[in-house]
Amino acid sequence: MRLYIRNMDPIIHQTLKAHAKEKNMSLSEFTNLIIETQLANQQMKSLTQLIIDSNNQSVNSINELIRVIEKQTEVLNKVLLNQKLLLEL
């Protein structure tokens, strides 16, 4: 598939051609390499964001679990205290 870039700034065109020549590539190959690299970088950023979001969700779930356990501990402590008081009667 050929990619045609319209209205490219002549300086950018010459710069791309020079870089392509340095790497022994055609301008089309070099342009495709740049596009593929950018797509890979974008995909990596998306995957990284998914991991960050997943980690944040895990942290929130763990924090909620800790709050529930703390409440249950308070209730159990009250029950134990009441049982102790009843046994002392």
C-alpha positions in Angstrom: 0.0 0.0 0.0 1.4 3.4 -1.0 1.0 6.3 1.3 0.8 9.8 -0.2 1.2 12.7 2.1 -0.3 15.8 0.5 0.8 19.4 1.2 3.9 18.3 3.1 6.3 21.1 4.0 9.3 20.9 1.7 11.7 21.1 4.6 10.0 18.2 6.4 10.0 16.3 3.1 13.7 16.8 2.6 14.4 16.0 6.3 12.5 12.7 6.0 14.3 11.9 2.8 17.6 12.5 4.4 16.8 10.3 7.4 15.5 7.6 5.1 18.7 7.7 3.1 20.8 7.4 6.2 19.0 4.3 7.1 19.1 2.9 3.6 15.4 3.0 3.3 13.0 4.4 0.8 11.0 7.4 1.9 7.8 5.3 1.8 9.5 2.6 4.0 10.8 5.2 6.4 7.3 6.9 6.6 5.7 3.6 7.3 8.2 2.9 10.0 7.4 6.2 11.7 3.7 5.5 11.5 4.1 2.0 12.8 6.2 3.2 15.7 3.6 5.9 16.6 0.8 3.3 16.5 2.8 0.9 18.7 3.6 3.8 21.1 -0.1 4.7 21.3 -1.1 1.1 21.9 1.5 0.9 24.7 0.1 4.0 26.3 -3.4 2.6 26.1 -2.3 -0.7 27.7 -0.4 1.2 30.3 -3.5 3.2 31.1 -5.6 0.0 31.4 -3.1 -1.4 33.9 -3.1 1.9 35.9 -6.9 1.9 35.9 -7.0 -1.8 37.0 -4.6 -1.1 39.8 -6.6 1.9 41.0 -9.7 -0.2 41.0 -7.9 -2.9 43.0 -6.7 -0.4 45.5 -10.2 1.0 45.9 -11.6 -2.5 46.4 -9.0 -3.3 49.0 -9.6 -0.1 50.8 -13.4 -0.8 50.9 -12.7 -4.3 52.2 -10.5 -2.9 55.0 -13.3 -0.5 56.0 -15.8 -3.4 56.1 -13.4 -5.5 58.2 -12.9 -2.6 60.6 -16.6 -2.2 61.0 -17.1 -5.9 61.6 -14.3 -5.8 64.2 -16.0 -3.0 66.0 -19.3 -4.9 66.1 -17.5 -8.1 67.3 -15.7 -6.2 70.0 -19.1 -4.8 71.2 -20.6 -8.2 71.2 -17.7 -9.6 73.2 -17.9 -6.8 75.6 -21.6 -7.4 76.1 -21.0 -11.1 76.6 -18.3 -10.4 79.2 -20.7 -8.1 81.0 -23.4 -10.7 81.0 -21.0 -13.3 82.3 -20.1 -11.0 85.2 -23.7 -10.8 86.3 
